[in-house]
């Protein structure tokens, strides 16, 4: 299969390397890391086994790649205004587009450019970091849950096809029919931990857990996200609150992606991770005072108000 990774940062490089290792023709569309990857290849240091790609199809623009069978969108949601320019050169009549991005609303935006029935969401439960250009550290997790933008039987079959594709690349996968069913699961981690580490100035989860009262605050936010999901008709798995607290406590000095972006002076994915989900919480009148305060803290940190 010919596959394009659009936005080859830590997440895109990790999953793209796994797909390349499985024998697929993978094209990495890069920006700042292009020269390093072109010259030195791509290395993944992984808890599930290292991957080394000596020769990489490293490109700077989608036009250099041409139409592919699958586009994997892995760039930050702050770049979503570029969909109308970046996607068309990669599409043919049967191209599927899979977004691995954080938060809500991304698949809907892609569906305005590509055929909505061929757009899918992939929720990644993974910790990856860029050590240096072309050098990725995979620290924990890696599972992906897939769902179609359009919740049809054909869409479910497409999600199952993607699950099978990634499972052959040593990724544990599941397929679901409804995108919102899987979105809330990941948001039970991203909203509290991405948010609190960002609100405190770009700290690690270890530093967060050392702050008085912040573990209890994080747990309360997770519970509010779970309540929202339940009120919207998509209850989260039983025990997810304890699971998220436990796995985060054992991540080590991991700095979540939004905190990294803040520290580097890059745009932060506020709307997709916090803004749009909070809007959906308000639609069902879910009581979420801790979550609302977190959003105020983040906006103050980012000087958005």
DRENKOL-908637 format. One line per 4 residues: number of its first residue (from 1); their letters; for each residue x, y, z of N, C-alpha, C. Coordinates in pm, 1 decimal, m for minus. Example, Ala and Ser with C-alpha at 12.3 -4.5 7.8 and 13.67 -1.06 7.14 Angstrom:
1 = as = 1319.0:m569.0:780.0:1230.0:m450.0:780.0:1320.0:m330.0:780.0  1285.0:m225.0:708.0:1367.0:m106.0:714.0:1290.0:3.0:787.0
END
This chain:
1 = xxxx = 84.5:m118.4:0.0:0.0:0.0:0.0:88.4:124.0:0.0  48.4:224.4:m76.0:119.4:352.0:m77.9:53.5:444.0:24.4  133.6:491.7:118.8:82.1:566.9:233.5:160.5:696.8:246.9  88.9:806.5:273.9:153.2:935.1:301.4:128.3:973.0:445.9
5 = xxxx = 234.8:1012.3:516.0:224.5:1063.4:652.5:232.2:1215.2:644.3  121.2:1280.0:668.5:112.4:1425.4:657.3:132.1:1485.5:796.1  249.5:1542.4:816.1:283.5:1593.7:947.8:361.5:1489.2:1024.4  485.6:1469.3:988.4:564.5:1360.1:1044.7:645.6:1407.9:1164.0
9 = xxxx = 574.0:1433.0:1275.6:640.2:1458.8:1402.2:657.9:1327.8:1476.5  649.3:1331.1:1609.1:672.3:1210.0:1687.8:570.4:1101.5:1654.6  442.8:1136.8:1653.7:337.1:1038.4:1628.2:344.1:987.2:1484.6  352.9:1078.9:1388.8:357.0:1038.3:1248.3:477.3:952.4:1216.0
13 = xxxx = 593.1:987.9:1271.1:713.8:909.2:1244.1:704.9:771.3:1307.7  649.6:762.9:1428.2:641.4:633.2:1493.7:552.2:537.2:1415.8  429.6:577.0:1388.4:338.5:486.4:1318.4:380.0:466.4:1172.7  434.6:571.1:1110.9:483.7:555.9:974.0:597.6:456.5:965.4
17 = xxxx = 687.6:459.5:1063.5:798.9:364.9:1065.0:749.2:222.7:1084.2  648.9:203.3:1169.5:592.3:69.2:1188.6:529.7:18.3:1058.4  460.5:106.4:986.8:398.9:65.8:859.7:505.3:35.2:754.7  612.3:113.9:752.5:721.4:87.7:658.6:790.2:m44.0:691.6
21 = xxxx = 810.0:m70.0:820.6:871.1:m195.0:864.5:787.0:m314.6:821.4  655.1:m295.0:812.9:563.4:m401.7:771.7:559.1:m421.1:620.4  633.6:m338.5:547.3:646.3:m359.1:403.4:571.6:m261.9:315.6  508.9:m161.1:372.9:433.9:m64.6:292.3:525.4:45.7:240.9
25 = xxxx = 481.5:110.2:133.9:555.7:219.7:71.1:510.3:349.7:138.0  589.4:396.9:233.2:547.9:508.4:316.9:626.9:633.8:281.0  554.6:743.5:258.9:613.8:872.5:227.4:590.4:967.2:345.0  698.9:1021.8:398.8:692.6:1111.6:513.3:702.3:1255.8:463.4
29 = xxxx = 597.7:1332.3:483.5:597.7:1472.8:442.6:634.3:1556.0:564.6  755.2:1611.7:561.2:816.2:1675.8:678.0:840.8:1823.8:653.2  864.3:1894.6:762.5:905.1:2033.8:751.3:1046.0:2050.3:809.0  1058.1:2084.8:935.1:1189.9:2116.0:991.3:1285.0:1996.3:994.1
33 = xxxx = 1230.0:1874.5:1003.3:1316.7:1756.3:1014.4:1353.4:1697.1:878.9  1311.4:1758.2:770.0:1329.1:1697.2:637.9:1475.9:1667.6:607.2  1561.9:1764.4:627.3:1702.5:1746.0:590.7:1767.1:1634.2:671.5  1740.0:1630.7:802.0:1800.6:1528.7:888.0:1753.3:1389.5:849.8
37 = xxxx = 1623.6:1373.9:823.9:1569.2:1242.5:789.5:1617.4:1200.0:651.3  1626.1:1294.2:559.9:1674.1:1263.2:424.9:1817.9:1213.2:428.5  1898.9:1273.1:514.0:2041.1:1239.0:518.5:2070.8:1117.7:606.3  2002.5:1107.7:721.6:2041.1:1007.1:820.4:1936.9:899.1:843.6
41 = xxxx = 1820.9:908.6:777.3:1717.4:809.1:798.1:1636.0:838.1:922.4  1562.0:738.9:966.8:1469.0:754.3:1078.6:1492.8:642.8:1179.8  1507.9:681.3:1307.1:1531.0:583.4:1413.2:1423.8:596.1:1519.6  1365.8:483.5:1556.9:1266.6:477.8:1662.4:1321.2:393.1:1776.1
45 = xxxx = 1339.8:454.9:1892.2:1375.5:380.7:2013.1:1245.6:348.4:2085.1  1209.9:219.8:2089.7:1075.0:182.2:2132.3:1075.2:73.5:2239.5  981.6:86.1:2332.4:962.1:m18.5:2433.5:912.3:m147.5:2370.9  862.1:m139.1:2248.1:811.9:m257.0:2178.0:907.9:m306.4:2070.2
49 = xxxx = 1032.7:m260.5:2074.4:1132.2:m300.5:1975.0:1168.2:m185.3:1884.7  1296.7:m159.6:1871.7:1343.0:m45.4:1792.6:1318.8:m67.1:1643.6  1308.0:45.6:1572.5:1294.6:43.7:1426.4:1398.4:138.6:1369.1  1467.1:93.7:1265.9:1565.7:177.3:1198.6:1539.9:172.8:1049.3
53 = xxxx = 1506.8:287.9:989.3:1488.0:300.0:845.2:1606.7:375.7:788.0  1692.8:304.3:718.4:1813.2:367.3:664.3:1781.0:464.3:551.7  1687.5:423.5:465.9:1647.5:508.6:353.3:1499.1:538.3:367.0  1466.9:667.0:365.0:1330.3:710.6:390.1:1281.4:794.9:272.7
57 = xxxx = 1156.3:771.9:233.4:1091.7:859.4:135.4:1053.6:988.4:207.4  1147.7:1082.4:217.4:1126.6:1206.8:288.9:1098.1:1318.7:189.3  982.5:1380.1:203.6:939.4:1483.6:110.8:904.3:1610.3:187.5  903.4:1721.5:114.2:868.6:1849.3:176.3:725.2:1891.3:145.8
61 = xxxx = 672.1:1848.0:33.1:540.3:1893.8:m9.0:455.8:1775.8:m56.6  323.9:1780.7:m36.5:235.9:1674.6:m86.0:245.0:1656.8:m237.4  269.1:1765.9:m309.0:277.2:1757.7:m455.4:390.5:1666.9:m501.3  493.2:1651.7:m419.5:605.8:1565.7:m455.0:569.8:1417.7:m441.7
65 = xxxx = 463.7:1389.1:m369.9:424.6:1250.9:m342.4:326.1:1198.2:m445.8  222.8:1276.5:m475.1:117.4:1231.2:m564.4:15.2:1147.4:m491.0  m86.5:1097.9:m562.4:m196.5:1023.7:m499.2:m149.5:896.5:m429.0  m211.8:868.1:m315.0:m177.3:750.6:m235.0:m304.8:675.2:m198.9
69 = xxxx = m287.7:557.1:m141.7:m402.8:476.9:m98.6:m454.6:519.8:38.3  m363.1:569.6:123.3:m401.1:612.2:257.4:m320.0:735.0:295.8  m390.1:838.0:341.4:m325.1:955.1:399.7:m343.1:947.2:551.1  m233.4:954.3:624.4:m237.8:957.9:770.9:m204.9:1100.0:814.2
73 = xxxx = m302.7:1169.7:868.2:m283.4:1307.8:912.0:m235.9:1306.4:1056.7  m114.0:1355.7:1078.7:m55.6:1353.0:1212.7:m1.6:1489.5:1254.2  m35.9:1593.4:1179.7:10.3:1725.1:1220.1:m79.5:1781.7:1329.9  m32.2:1888.9:1394.5:m109.0:1952.9:1500.4:m232.9:2019.4:1440.9
77 = xxxx = m338.3:2024.9:1520.6:m464.6:2080.1:1472.0:m453.1:2227.7:1436.2  m348.7:2294.0:1484.7:m326.2:2434.7:1449.5:m300.7:2452.3:1299.5  m269.0:2342.5:1229.7:m241.3:2347.9:1085.5:m363.0:2310.8:1000.5  m478.9:2289.0:1063.3:m594.0:2236.6:989.3:m644.5:2328.7:879.8
81 = xxxx = m609.1:2456.8:884.0:m651.1:2546.5:776.6:m579.1:2515.9:645.3  m480.8:2426.3:650.2:m405.5:2388.7:529.5:m462.8:2265.4:458.9  m570.0:2205.8:514.3:m626.3:2085.7:453.5:m661.1:2106.2:306.0  m722.8:2217.2:273.4:m770.2:2239.3:136.5:m656.0:2245.9:36.2
85 = xxxx = m535.5:2278.2:83.7:m418.6:2283.6:m4.0:m339.6:2153.8:m2.7  m325.6:2093.5:114.8:m236.3:1978.2:130.0:m298.4:1846.2:87.8  m429.3:1828.1:107.8:m490.4:1697.9:81.5:m513.0:1666.5:m66.6  m566.3:1757.4:m148.1:m600.3:1721.1:m286.6:m490.2:1653.6:m367.0
89 = xxxx = m361.4:1696.0:m358.0:m257.6:1627.0:m436.3:m237.7:1481.6:m396.9  m285.5:1442.3:m277.6:m263.5:1306.9:m227.4:m380.6:1213.2:m256.0  m488.4:1264.9:m312.6:m612.0:1188.0:m324.5:m633.8:1131.4:m464.3  m683.7:1007.5:m468.2:m745.9:953.1:m589.9:m884.5:903.8:m550.6
93 = xxxx = m955.1:842.3:m640.3:m1094.3:806.4:m614.6:m1116.3:715.5:m495.2  m1015.7:635.4:m460.7:m1033.0:541.5:m350.3:m951.0:571.8:m227.2  m888.6:689.2:m219.9:m801.5:722.2:m107.2:m880.9:734.0:23.0  m830.9:669.6:126.1:m885.4:689.7:260.6:m797.2:789.0:334.5
97 = xxxx = m859.3:867.9:419.7:m786.3:965.9:500.1:m811.9:934.9:646.6  m704.7:915.0:721.0:m711.3:880.9:862.8:m646.0:991.8:943.8  m719.3:1052.2:1035.6:m658.8:1150.7:1124.0:m624.8:1088.0:1258.7  m500.5:1107.6:1300.3:m454.3:1062.9:1431.5:m440.8:1181.2:1527.0
101 = xxxx = m506.2:1290.6:1495.2:m489.0:1414.0:1571.4:m562.5:1411.3:1705.1  m522.1:1501.2:1791.1:m587.1:1517.7:1920.2:m720.1:1591.6:1907.4  m810.3:1564.1:2000.5:m929.7:1644.8:2014.1:m1040.7:1614.6:1916.8  m1137.4:1708.2:1911.8:m1259.9:1690.0:1834.7:m1268.0:1787.8:1718.1
105 = xxxx = m1341.2:1746.1:1614.0:m1369.3:1833.0:1500.7:m1278.0:1816.7:1381.8  m1170.2:1737.9:1395.1:m1072.8:1725.6:1286.2:m1125.9:1646.4:1167.3  m1189.7:1532.0:1194.2:m1241.4:1449.2:1085.0:m1347.7:1524.6:1005.6  m1428.5:1605.5:1075.7:m1531.8:1682.7:1006.9:m1469.6:1782.7:909.3
109 = xxxx = m1358.5:1845.1:949.2:m1290.5:1939.4:860.3:m1231.7:1867.7:738.9  m1175.4:1749.7:761.6:m1119.9:1672.2:649.4:m1231.2:1633.0:553.2  m1349.9:1600.6:607.6:m1463.4:1560.0:525.8:m1513.3:1668.6:432.8  m1471.7:1791.2:453.5:m1507.7:1899.9:361.6:m1417.4:1902.9:238.5
113 = xxxx = m1302.5:1833.5:248.6:m1205.3:1832.7:138.8:m1202.7:1696.4:69.2  m1201.9:1589.8:147.4:m1202.9:1453.0:94.1:m1344.8:1397.3:103.4  m1367.6:1281.8:42.2:m1499.3:1217.9:48.2:m1526.5:1174.5:191.5  m1636.2:1223.6:249.4:m1664.4:1198.7:391.1:m1672.0:1049.7:422.8
117 = xxxx = m1720.6:970.3:327.8:m1732.5:826.7:353.3:m1597.1:757.1:357.1  m1490.7:828.4:321.7:m1356.3:770.2:324.9:m1267.1:836.4:430.0  m1329.8:905.1:524.9:m1255.9:972.3:631.3:m1273.6:895.1:762.1  m1164.4:876.7:834.4:m1165.9:797.0:956.9:m1086.9:867.7:1067.6
121 = xxxx = m1125.7:838.3:1190.4:m1056.4:887.6:1308.5:m979.0:773.3:1371.9  m856.7:802.0:1413.6:m777.4:705.6:1488.0:m733.1:767.4:1618.9  m769.8:706.4:1729.4:m731.4:756.7:1860.9:m611.3:678.4:1911.0  m498.5:747.9:1929.6:m373.5:683.3:1969.9:m353.6:698.4:2120.2
125 = xxxx = m328.8:587.3:2186.0:m295.7:588.9:2328.5:m146.8:557.7:2339.3  m64.9:662.2:2328.3:78.3:642.0:2310.7:155.4:760.6:2366.1  275.6:735.0:2414.6:368.8:839.8:2455.5:488.8:835.4:2362.6  505.1:937.6:2280.5:619.2:949.5:2189.5:678.4:1088.6:2202.3
129 = xxxx = 809.9:1097.4:2190.0:878.3:1226.5:2197.1:986.5:1233.3:2090.3  1008.3:1353.2:2035.6:1119.1:1377.1:1943.3:1243.0:1408.4:2025.3  1342.5:1319.3:2019.8:1468.6:1345.3:2089.6:1552.1:1447.3:2012.6  1556.0:1429.2:1882.2:1619.4:1521.2:1789.0:1563.5:1487.8:1652.0
133 = xxxx = 1580.3:1574.1:1551.8:1521.3:1545.5:1420.4:1558.3:1406.3:1369.2  1454.3:1326.6:1340.0:1476.2:1191.5:1290.4:1500.0:1088.0:1397.1  1493.9:1127.7:1525.4:1517.3:1035.5:1636.4:1397.4:1043.4:1730.6  1318.5:936.6:1733.5:1194.3:935.1:1809.5:1205.2:834.4:1923.1
137 = xxxx = 1157.7:874.1:2041.1:1151.0:783.5:2155.8:1005.5:745.2:2179.5  976.8:614.9:2172.6:843.7:561.6:2204.1:851.6:505.1:2345.4  782.4:572.3:2439.1:799.0:543.5:2581.2:695.5:448.7:2638.6  572.8:453.4:2581.6:464.5:376.9:2644.2:346.3:370.6:2549.5
141 = xxxx = 269.3:259.3:2557.1:145.2:247.6:2481.0:167.7:227.3:2332.0  66.9:266.3:2255.0:72.5:252.2:2109.0:m58.2:206.8:2048.2  m154.3:163.5:2130.3:m283.1:114.9:2079.5:m355.3:225.2:2001.0  m431.3:182.5:1899.9:m514.8:276.1:1824.2:m656.5:221.6:1815.3
145 = xxxx = m753.5:309.4:1836.4:m894.3:277.9:1813.2:m939.6:355.0:1689.7  m1010.9:285.6:1598.9:m1053.7:345.3:1473.5:m1205.4:356.7:1467.8  m1253.1:462.9:1402.2:m1396.3:478.8:1377.8:m1414.3:565.4:1253.1  m1522.8:546.3:1179.2:m1546.8:625.4:1059.4:m1612.2:759.1:1091.9
149 = xxxx = m1590.3:857.9:1006.9:m1660.7:985.4:1022.1:m1811.4:964.5:1008.7  m1851.1:884.4:910.3:m1992.9:854.3:890.2:m2023.3:718.3:951.9  m2112.8:711.5:1050.0:m2137.8:585.8:1123.0:m2229.7:489.8:1047.7  m2180.5:439.0:934.6:m2255.4:342.8:854.2:m2191.0:205.9:865.6
153 = xxxx = m2259.4:104.3:816.0:m2199.9:m30.2:816.0:m2077.1:m34.4:726.8  m2082.9:38.0:614.3:m1966.0:44.5:526.0:m1849.9:115.3:596.3  m1883.5:219.7:673.4:m1780.3:290.0:747.7:m1714.6:200.7:851.6  m1795.3:120.3:918.8:m1740.6:27.1:1017.6:m1647.1:m72.6:952.1
157 = xxxx = m1682.9:m121.3:834.1:m1595.3:m213.8:761.0:m1462.5:m146.4:727.5  m1469.5:m19.1:688.9:m1346.3:54.7:660.4:m1259.4:69.0:783.4  m1321.7:95.2:898.6:m1246.8:104.2:1023.8:m1182.2:m29.7:1058.2  m1253.0:m137.4:1030.7:m1197.7:m270.7:1055.5:m1079.7:m299.3:962.9
161 = xxxx = m1088.1:m250.8:838.5:m975.2:m266.1:745.5:m851.4:m194.5:798.0  m870.5:m72.6:849.4:m757.6:2.7:903.7:m700.0:m65.5:1027.5  m788.7:m119.3:1110.2:m741.8:m191.4:1228.7:m655.3:m310.3:1189.0  m696.1:m380.8:1085.6:m617.6:m495.7:1039.5:m483.5:m450.9:981.7
165 = xxxx = m485.4:m341.0:904.9:m362.5:m287.8:847.0:m260.3:m256.3:955.8  m302.3:m186.3:1060.0:m209.8:m146.1:1165.0:m172.3:m263.4:1255.2  m262.7:m358.7:1271.2:m228.5:m475.0:1354.2:m115.4:m554.9:1292.5  m109.0:m557.7:1158.2:1.6:m625.4:1090.5:133.2:m550.0:1106.9
169 = xxxx = 123.0:m424.1:1152.4:243.3:m344.4:1179.0:275.7:m342.1:1328.2  229.4:m445.5:1400.2:260.4:m465.7:1542.3:193.9:m362.2:1632.9  77.8:m312.5:1590.8:2.3:m216.6:1670.0:m126.4:m284.3:1715.6  m156.3:m276.7:1843.7:m282.6:m332.5:1894.2:m395.8:m237.4:1858.7
173 = xxxx = m503.6:m290.3:1797.8:m608.0:m204.9:1743.7:m747.7:m255.9:1778.2  m845.4:m163.6:1768.1:m986.9:m195.7:1777.7:m1062.1:m105.8:1681.1  m1177.1:m154.2:1631.9:m1261.4:m75.3:1542.3:m1397.2:m51.7:1607.0  m1447.7:70.1:1589.8:m1576.5:109.9:1643.8:m1657.1:179.6:1534.6
177 = xxxx = m1786.1:197.0:1558.8:m1874.1:257.4:1458.9:m1886.2:408.4:1475.1  m1871.7:458.8:1599.2:m1897.6:599.3:1626.3:m1770.1:669.5:1673.9  m1737.8:782.0:1609.7:m1616.2:854.4:1647.2:m1624.1:907.8:1790.1  m1740.1:960.1:1829.8:m1749.1:1017.6:1964.0:m1733.2:911.0:2071.6
181 = xxxx = m1763.2:788.9:2037.4:m1746.5:678.0:2131.4:m1600.9:662.6:2173.0  m1509.6:686.3:2080.7:m1367.7:670.6:2112.4:m1301.6:801.8:2153.4  m1354.7:913.8:2104.6:m1293.1:1042.1:2134.7:m1289.3:1071.5:2283.8  m1399.6:1042.5:2353.5:m1403.8:1075.1:2496.2:m1301.6:995.1:2575.9
185 = xxxx = m1269.4:874.4:2531.9:m1172.1:793.2:2605.6:m1036.8:862.3:2612.0  m989.7:911.4:2499.6:m859.3:977.3:2501.0:m865.4:1111.7:2571.9  m979.1:1179.9:2561.4:m992.4:1308.6:2626.6:m989.1:1297.2:2778.6  m1018.7:1176.1:2831.6:m1006.6:1159.0:2976.4:m862.1:1173.4:3021.9
189 = xxxx = m766.9:1161.6:2929.1:m626.6:1189.0:2962.8:m584.3:1327.8:2915.9  m617.6:1360.4:2790.1:m567.4:1485.0:2733.0:m620.2:1608.5:2803.8  m748.5:1610.5:2835.9:m804.6:1730.6:2898.8:m737.6:1758.2:3032.9  m730.8:1663.0:3125.1:m667.8:1694.3:3253.8:m515.4:1707.2:3248.3
193 = xxxx = m445.7:1611.4:3189.2:m300.3:1608.7:3204.5:m228.9:1699.3:3104.4  m270.9:1697.4:2978.9:m218.4:1796.0:2884.5:m248.0:1935.8:2937.8  m372.1:1952.3:2989.0:m415.4:2083.6:3033.2:m345.1:2133.1:3158.0  m336.5:2050.1:3260.5:m275.2:2093.9:3386.2:m125.6:2119.8:3369.6
197 = xxxx = m57.1:2033.9:3294.3:86.3:2056.6:3271.5:109.0:2186.2:3194.2  18.8:2217.2:3102.5:26.8:2342.8:3028.6:m5.5:2460.9:3120.1  m114.1:2450.3:3195.7:m156.7:2561.2:3281.6:m51.0:2598.3:3384.8  30.7:2500.1:3426.0:136.3:2526.2:3523.2:267.6:2568.9:3457.7
201 = xxxx = 262.4:2599.6:3328.5:380.4:2657.3:3263.8:466.5:2562.6:3185.4  412.6:2446.4:3147.2:487.9:2353.6:3063.2:569.6:2253.8:3142.0  510.0:2196.3:3246.2:582.6:2103.0:3332.5:555.6:1958.2:3293.0  630.7:1866.9:3353.3:612.3:1723.8:3328.5:504.1:1668.1:3419.7
205 = xxxx = 459.3:1545.0:3390.5:358.2:1483.3:3476.3:415.8:1451.6:3614.9  545.4:1425.2:3622.7:608.2:1403.2:3753.6:599.3:1530.5:3837.8  632.3:1643.8:3776.4:623.9:1771.0:3847.8:480.1:1802.5:3887.3  385.5:1769.7:3799.6:244.7:1794.3:3829.5:200.6:1714.7:3951.6
209 = xxxx = 235.6:1585.5:3955.3:193.6:1500.2:4065.1:257.9:1541.0:4198.1  366.3:1615.9:4191.9:433.1:1661.0:4313.8:368.6:1786.3:4371.6  282.8:1851.7:4295.8:217.5:1973.1:4343.3:100.2:1938.8:4434.4  89.6:2002.1:4549.8:m19.9:1971.4:4643.1:m157.3:1990.2:4579.3
213 = xxxx = m240.2:1887.4:4591.1:m377.8:1894.5:4546.0:m400.8:1868.8:4398.8  m294.7:1860.9:4317.8:m314.8:1849.8:4173.1:m355.2:1709.1:4130.3  m315.5:1605.7:4203.0:m363.9:1471.5:4170.3:m514.8:1464.5:4190.3  m562.6:1521.2:4299.5:m706.2:1521.5:4325.5:m780.1:1604.6:4221.3
217 = xxxx = m720.1:1715.6:4181.7:m780.8:1799.8:4078.1:m789.2:1725.6:3945.0  m682.5:1656.0:3908.7:m682.9:1579.4:3784.1:m790.6:1472.3:3786.6  m800.6:1401.1:3896.6:m903.1:1296.7:3909.3:m1043.5:1357.1:3893.8  m1066.0:1472.2:3954.6:m1197.0:1535.5:3943.5:m1229.9:1575.4:3800.8
221 = xxxx = m1129.6:1622.8:3727.1:m1153.3:1660.5:3587.0:m1185.2:1537.1:3503.0  m1111.7:1428.3:3526.4:m1141.9:1304.6:3453.5:m1286.4:1262.8:3479.9  m1329.3:1269.7:3603.4:m1466.4:1230.9:3637.4:m1567.8:1319.5:3565.2  m1537.8:1448.3:3549.7:m1628.4:1538.1:3476.8:m1633.3:1503.4:3328.9
225 = xxxx = m1518.9:1467.0:3270.1:m1516.4:1426.3:3129.3:m1597.6:1297.9:3111.1  m1582.4:1203.4:3203.0:m1658.7:1078.1:3195.8:m1808.7:1105.0:3209.0  m1846.3:1195.3:3297.4:m1987.9:1229.7:3313.1:m2042.2:1290.4:3184.8  m1966.1:1378.7:3123.3:m2008.7:1439.1:2996.4:m2030.9:1332.7:2890.6
229 = xxxx = m1935.5:1241.3:2877.5:m1947.1:1134.7:2778.7:m2073.2:1052.5:2803.3  m2099.5:1021.1:2928.7:m2218.9:942.9:2963.1:m2345.8:1019.2:2928.0  m2350.3:1148.6:2957.1:m2468.2:1228.9:2927.7:m2490.3:1245.6:2777.8  m2384.8:1232.5:2699.1:m2396.6:1240.9:2553.2:m2425.6:1104.9:2490.8
233 = xxxx = m2433.1:1000.3:2572.6:m2468.0:867.9:2521.4:m2350.7:780.6:2486.0  m2230.1:819.7:2530.1:m2110.4:741.6:2497.7:m2029.2:716.8:2624.4  m2079.2:633.9:2715.2:m2010.3:611.4:2842.5:m1870.7:553.6:2821.5  m1777.4:600.0:2904.1:m1640.1:552.8:2897.3:m1627.2:418.5:2969.5
237 = xxxx = m1522.8:342.5:2942.1:m1506.4:210.7:3005.5:m1498.3:219.9:3157.6  m1549.9:120.9:3223.0:m1545.9:116.4:3369.0:m1401.0:111.5:3418.0  m1371.9:187.6:3519.9:m1237.8:188.6:3576.8:m1139.7:280.5:3507.4  m1185.6:361.5:3410.4:m1091.8:442.7:3331.9:m1027.3:552.0:3416.3
241 = xxxx = m1098.7:601.1:3518.7:m1040.1:706.2:3603.5:m915.2:653.5:3673.9  m928.0:539.7:3739.9:m812.8:480.9:3808.7:m702.1:443.7:3710.3  m741.1:393.9:3594.0:m642.1:354.1:3493.5:m559.9:474.2:3447.8  m625.4:586.6:3420.0:m552.5:704.5:3373.4:m462.3:760.3:3482.3
245 = xxxx = m508.8:758.9:3606.2:m424.9:807.0:3715.5:m303.0:716.9:3733.2  m322.8:586.4:3723.9:m213.0:491.1:3744.3:m109.0:502.8:3633.3  m154.7:501.7:3508.4:m57.4:503.7:3397.8:20.1:635.4:3395.9  m44.5:744.8:3433.9:24.3:873.5:3434.7:128.2:877.8:3545.8
249 = xxxx = 96.2:817.8:3658.9:190.6:815.0:3771.6:316.5:735.8:3738.6  311.1:650.5:3636.2:425.3:566.2:3600.3:489.7:605.9:3466.8  457.3:725.6:3416.4:513.7:769.7:3288.7:654.2:827.1:3302.5  695.6:860.0:3423.9:824.9:924.2:3440.4:817.2:1071.8:3404.3
253 = xxxx = 929.0:1133.6:3371.5:931.6:1278.2:3344.8:878.8:1314.0:3205.2  760.2:1264.3:3173.6:700.7:1287.8:3041.7:634.2:1425.1:3038.0  664.0:1502.4:2933.4:603.4:1633.8:2914.8:499.0:1622.2:2803.5  370.2:1641.6:2832.6:266.4:1628.2:2730.8:286.8:1725.0:2614.4
257 = xxxx = 226.9:1690.6:2501.6:254.1:1762.1:2376.9:222.0:1910.8:2384.1  111.2:1947.4:2448.1:75.7:2089.7:2453.8:173.5:2167.9:2540.9  223.3:2103.7:2646.8:324.6:2167.8:2729.9:454.9:2185.5:2651.4  489.7:2085.6:2570.9:608.2:2097.2:2484.2:591.1:2213.7:2387.4
261 = xxxx = 474.4:2220.7:2323.9:449.6:2329.6:2228.9:460.5:2466.1:2297.8  404.4:2475.7:2417.4:411.9:2602.0:2491.7:557.3:2638.1:2521.9  634.1:2541.1:2567.1:773.9:2567.0:2601.4:856.1:2611.8:2481.4  818.4:2562.9:2363.6:892.1:2597.4:2241.1:834.8:2718.9:2169.9
265 = xxxx = 730.8:2778.6:2228.6:671.2:2896.2:2167.1:586.0:2867.0:2045.1  539.3:2742.4:2033.7:456.2:2704.4:1918.7:308.0:2717.5:1954.0  220.5:2723.8:1852.0:76.0:2729.5:1879.2:29.8:2605.6:1955.6  m67.8:2623.0:2042.5:m123.0:2515.5:2125.7:m262.3:2480.3:2075.0
269 = xxxx = m295.6:2350.5:2078.7:m421.3:2300.1:2021.3:m540.3:2320.7:2117.7  m564.0:2444.2:2154.8:m667.2:2470.1:2255.4:m806.7:2429.9:2206.8  m846.0:2472.5:2089.6:m983.7:2450.0:2043.4:m1017.8:2302.5:2035.6  m930.5:2222.6:1976.0:m960.8:2080.5:1953.8:m962.4:2001.1:2083.8
273 = xxxx = m870.6:2031.3:2175.9:m857.3:1950.2:2297.3:m949.7:1998.5:2409.2  m964.8:2128.7:2423.8:m1045.4:2180.4:2535.2:m1171.2:2255.6:2491.0  m1159.0:2341.7:2390.1:m1271.1:2425.8:2351.2:m1391.2:2350.5:2295.9  m1369.9:2269.6:2192.4:m1480.4:2196.0:2130.5:m1541.1:2092.7:2225.1
277 = xxxx = m1461.6:2012.9:2297.6:m1522.3:1920.4:2393.4:m1603.6:1992.6:2501.5  m1554.4:2106.8:2550.5:m1629.8:2180.3:2651.8:m1761.7:2230.9:2594.4  m1760.1:2273.8:2470.5:m1884.0:2315.0:2403.5:m1984.3:2200.1:2402.4  m1938.5:2079.5:2376.9:m2028.1:1963.7:2374.3:m2076.2:1928.5:2515.4
281 = xxxx = m1994.0:1954.8:2615.7:m2038.5:1935.8:2754.0:m2151.0:2032.6:2787.3  m2135.5:2157.1:2744.2:m2238.2:2257.3:2770.0:m2368.4:2225.6:2695.2  m2357.8:2161.0:2578.7:m2477.6:2126.2:2502.0:m2571.0:2033.8:2579.8  m2513.5:1948.3:2664.1:m2596.0:1855.6:2743.8:m2605.3:1901.1:2889.6
285 = xxxx = m2558.5:2025.5:2913.5:m2566.5:2085.0:3048.1:m2496.5:1999.3:3155.1  m2382.7:1943.5:3119.7:m2304.7:1866.3:3215.3:m2239.1:1960.8:3316.2  m2244.6:1927.7:3445.5:m2177.8:2010.9:3546.8:m2027.5:1983.8:3547.4  m1948.1:2080.5:3499.1:m1803.8:2058.5:3483.3:m1723.0:2177.8:3538.4
289 = xxxx = m1739.7:2213.7:3663.7:m1671.3:2333.0:3716.9:m1518.8:2323.3:3717.0  m1463.1:2206.5:3746.8:m1317.4:2191.3:3746.9:m1261.1:2205.4:3606.3  m1329.2:2147.2:3511.2:m1289.2:2155.6:3370.5:m1298.3:2300.5:3322.8  m1404.1:2369.4:3358.2:m1418.8:2509.7:3318.6:m1307.8:2596.2:3377.5
293 = xxxx = m1271.8:2571.1:3504.1:m1163.5:2647.1:3565.5:m1030.8:2617.3:3496.9  m1009.7:2490.9:3460.5:m888.3:2455.3:3387.6:m880.1:2533.5:3257.1  m991.1:2543.3:3184.9:m990.9:2618.3:3059.4:m958.7:2765.5:3083.3  m1010.1:2821.4:3190.5:m976.4:2960.5:3222.1:m827.2:2973.8:3252.0
297 = xxxx = m772.5:2877.1:3324.1:m629.8:2880.8:3355.7:m544.1:2869.6:3229.6  m584.8:2781.0:3138.6:m509.4:2764.5:3014.0:m515.6:2892.0:2930.6  m633.6:2947.9:2918.7:m649.0:3070.0:2839.0:m567.7:3186.0:2898.5  m562.3:3190.3:3030.8:m480.6:3293.2:3093.7:m332.0:3269.7:3065.2
301 = xxxx = m290.0:3144.4:3074.1:m150.5:3110.9:3045.1:m113.5:3146.9:2901.1  m206.8:3121.6:2808.8:m182.1:3148.6:2666.5:m216.2:3291.3:2628.1  m265.5:3368.8:2724.4:m304.8:3507.6:2701.4:m406.7:3516.6:2587.2  m507.5:3428.0:2596.3:m610.4:3423.3:2491.1:m725.4:3519.8:2517.3
305 = x = m741.7:3565.8:2638.6:m854.9:3653.8:2671.6:m811.4:3800.5:2677.9
END
